[in-house]
Amino acid sequence: MPVFLVRHAKAGDRAQWDGPDHLRPLSKAGRRQAKALAGTLAGRGAGRIVSSPSRRCVQSVEPVAGRLGLPVETHDALVEGASEEDVVGLARKLAAEDPVLCTHGDVIPTLLEALAGRDGLRLPGRYRCAKGSVWVLEYEDGDAGCRFTAATYIAAP
């Protein structure tokens, strides 16, 4: 099974939010996207749901977690600004558990580009990362460990 890399759904405007950014929730459109994401992901057999602790990320995967009867776990390797080493390490560690990983728009390119350079992950020449979109990362397990080989983009609902 693949690793599902999700960018959180649409959130309220950062400039109009008064509280700490990690507490900024999904917008009405984002809640609709999260429900649609559940439909996209629930039938694919995910075994674990891991999210950035940011409210908008957790809220983005709560509907799929509910449909699968899984808890939403949080991990700091998926926070906005996470290091390449942390996010690559988490993806490799969890790959065999068929995870849905929900993170931010800066972390996804960091992970994809790192895997392209380290593993030869094949990416399209220009790739997207819209809010509510999913990257499906295929991997192989071998003697040298987990190696990511292909990525497919699923546009945001």
C-alpha positions as CSV (number, residue, x, y, z in Angstrom):
1,M,0.0,0.0,0.0
2,P,1.1,3.6,-0.5
3,V,1.7,6.5,1.8
4,F,-1.0,9.2,1.4
5,L,0.5,12.7,1.8
6,V,-2.3,15.2,2.4
7,R,-2.1,19.0,2.4
8,H,-4.6,20.4,4.9
9,A,-7.9,21.6,3.5
10,K,-8.7,25.3,3.2
11,A,-8.5,27.2,6.4
12,G,-9.6,30.6,7.5
13,D,-7.5,33.6,6.4
14,R,-4.2,33.8,8.3
15,A,-4.3,37.6,8.3
16,Q,-7.8,37.7,9.8
17,W,-7.1,35.2,12.6
18,D,-6.4,36.7,16.0
19,G,-5.2,33.6,17.8
20,P,-2.1,31.4,17.5
21,D,-1.7,30.1,14.0
22,H,-1.6,26.5,15.0
23,L,-5.2,26.9,16.3
24,R,-6.6,28.3,13.1
25,P,-9.5,26.1,12.0
26,L,-10.7,25.0,8.6
27,S,-13.1,27.3,6.8
28,K,-16.5,26.2,5.7
29,A,-15.1,25.3,2.3
30,G,-12.3,23.4,4.1
31,R,-14.8,21.4,6.1
32,R,-16.5,20.4,2.8
33,Q,-13.0,19.4,1.3
34,A,-12.3,17.3,4.4
35,K,-15.5,15.4,4.0
36,A,-14.7,14.8,0.3
37,L,-11.2,13.7,1.2
38,A,-12.7,11.1,3.4
39,G,-14.5,9.7,0.4
40,T,-11.3,9.7,-1.6
41,L,-9.2,8.0,1.1
42,A,-11.5,5.8,3.1
43,G,-11.7,3.0,0.5
44,R,-8.0,2.9,0.0
45,G,-7.2,0.9,3.1
46,A,-5.2,3.4,5.2
47,G,-3.9,1.8,8.4
48,R,-2.9,4.9,10.4
49,I,-3.8,8.6,10.4
50,V,-0.9,11.0,11.5
51,S,-1.2,14.7,11.3
52,S,0.6,17.9,12.1
53,P,-0.7,19.1,15.5
54,S,-2.1,22.2,13.8
55,R,-5.9,22.3,14.2
56,R,-6.5,22.7,10.4
57,C,-4.5,19.6,9.7
58,V,-6.2,17.5,12.3
59,Q,-9.6,18.7,11.1
60,S,-8.7,17.8,7.6
61,V,-8.3,14.1,8.4
62,E,-10.9,13.7,11.1
63,P,-13.6,12.6,8.7
64,V,-11.5,9.9,7.1
65,A,-10.3,8.7,10.6
66,G,-14.0,8.5,11.6
67,R,-14.9,6.5,8.6
68,L,-12.0,4.1,9.2
69,G,-12.4,3.9,12.9
70,L,-8.9,5.1,13.5
71,P,-7.6,7.8,15.9
72,V,-5.9,10.9,14.5
73,E,-2.3,10.9,15.9
74,T,-0.2,14.0,15.8
75,H,3.5,14.3,15.2
76,D,5.9,17.3,15.2
77,A,7.7,16.0,12.1
78,L,4.7,17.3,10.1
79,V,4.5,20.8,11.5
80,E,4.9,23.9,9.3
81,G,8.6,24.4,8.8
82,A,9.5,20.8,9.7
83,S,13.0,19.7,8.8
84,E,13.7,17.5,5.8
85,E,15.3,14.9,8.0
86,D,12.3,14.7,10.3
87,V,9.7,14.4,7.6
88,V,11.7,11.9,5.5
89,G,12.4,9.9,8.6
90,L,8.7,9.8,9.6
91,A,7.6,8.8,6.1
92,R,10.1,5.9,6.0
93,K,9.3,4.8,9.5
94,L,5.5,4.7,8.9
95,A,5.4,3.6,5.2
96,A,4.6,-0.1,6.0
97,E,1.6,1.0,8.1
98,D,-0.2,2.5,5.1
99,P,-0.5,5.9,6.6
100,V,-2.3,9.1,5.8
101,L,0.1,11.9,6.7
102,C,-1.5,15.4,6.8
103,T,0.8,18.4,6.7
104,H,1.4,21.9,5.3
105,G,2.2,23.5,2.0
106,D,5.9,24.0,2.7
107,V,6.5,20.4,4.1
108,I,5.1,18.6,1.0
109,P,7.7,20.0,-1.5
110,T,10.4,19.4,1.1
111,L,9.5,15.8,1.4
112,L,8.9,15.2,-2.4
113,E,12.2,16.9,-3.4
114,A,14.2,15.0,-0.7
115,L,12.8,11.7,-1.9
116,A,13.5,12.6,-5.5
117,G,17.1,13.3,-4.7
118,R,17.6,10.4,-2.2
119,D,15.5,7.6,-3.7
120,G,15.0,8.7,-7.3
121,L,11.3,9.3,-6.7
122,R,9.8,10.2,-10.1
123,L,7.9,13.5,-10.0
124,P,6.3,15.4,-12.8
125,G,8.3,18.3,-14.1
126,R,6.0,20.8,-12.5
127,Y,4.0,19.6,-9.6
128,R,1.2,21.0,-7.5
129,C,0.3,21.1,-3.8
130,A,-3.2,22.7,-3.5
131,K,-5.0,22.8,-0.2
132,G,-7.0,19.5,0.2
133,S,-4.9,17.6,-2.4
134,V,-3.2,14.3,-1.9
135,W,0.1,12.8,-3.1
136,V,0.1,9.0,-3.3
137,L,3.6,7.8,-2.7
138,E,4.6,4.3,-3.8
139,Y,7.5,2.6,-2.2
140,E,9.5,-0.6,-2.2
141,D,10.8,-2.4,0.9
142,G,14.2,-4.0,0.3
143,D,17.3,-5.0,2.1
144,A,18.4,-1.4,2.2
145,G,15.0,-0.3,3.7
146,C,12.2,1.7,2.3
147,R,12.7,3.4,-1.0
148,F,10.1,5.7,-2.6
149,T,9.7,5.1,-6.3
150,A,6.6,6.9,-7.7
151,A,4.2,9.7,-6.8
152,T,0.7,10.4,-8.2
153,Y,-1.2,13.6,-7.5
154,I,-4.9,13.6,-6.7
155,A,-6.4,17.1,-7.1
156,A,-8.2,18.7,-4.3
157,P,-12.0,18.0,-4.2
